[in-house]
Amino acid sequence: TLLAGRRARVEELSDLFAETLDRLELPWSSSARIDTDTFLPVVNDSKFEELQASGGGLSTTVNVAYHVALLTYALDHSDVLLPSFLIIDSPRKNIGNGPQDAALAERIYSRLLTLQDAYEGRLQMILADNDVPPGISANFNRIVFDYENPMVPGVDHPGPDGIERVEDL
């Protein structure tokens, strides 16, 4: 039936999410799935809203894994109407700077690179990050913004009279 087919899709997405989170080797993650009612992540029996409220690296990592799983699922199923485009703002947000944190950041970026390589030419990712792990940035097209280059290439700058410097606020 149609309902059984849809449940099978959610189960497949759930398995993909669990696998994605598992590959990040998180010591605090013992179970992960997609809730069949909300279609949102559940980790260690904590619902998405609870995970978001906890903030920190947990929230960031679960969000990245969830969206990577959704993108992967859409790329593997051409009949699923999700974009093959992913924007992640600060994938290292609140993860920290200790050795274990640096290793987690490396695994997150490694997973994104694996996705990029596996689906070359079929997806686009934009990552905004001020602290890319060493050795990773060579694998991405990088745009650095500063005062002399404050805009995405190809987007006209409004000129000195059209901007307000942060120091002036």
C-alpha angles and dihedrals in degrees: 000000000000093000092052090051091051092048089052089054092052090048090051091049089047091053090048091051092049090049092048092050091044091055089058087063097221113184092209096051116092100154137015134179144146115258109242092215102045100021088225129125124276117193123185087350090301115129123231094258091054091048091051091049091053089060122183128085092328093063093044095048094047090048093051092047092048095051093043089053091049092049093047091049092050091049091051093047113048091188092063109096101221122122120256088227129099129187117188120184111205104344087189094052112144093351094118135224105264123114094265090048092051090050090051091050089051091052092049092052091043089055091050090050091049089052091049092050095044094052100031111175093008101083142036126212130188116193121187109200134147093196112045112178114259114271094018101087092066088068095059135057101253129207116190118199123209137145093282092045106031099148140062107268110268094030112107118239113235091228131244093297092052098058137066116213116229090233088058095056 
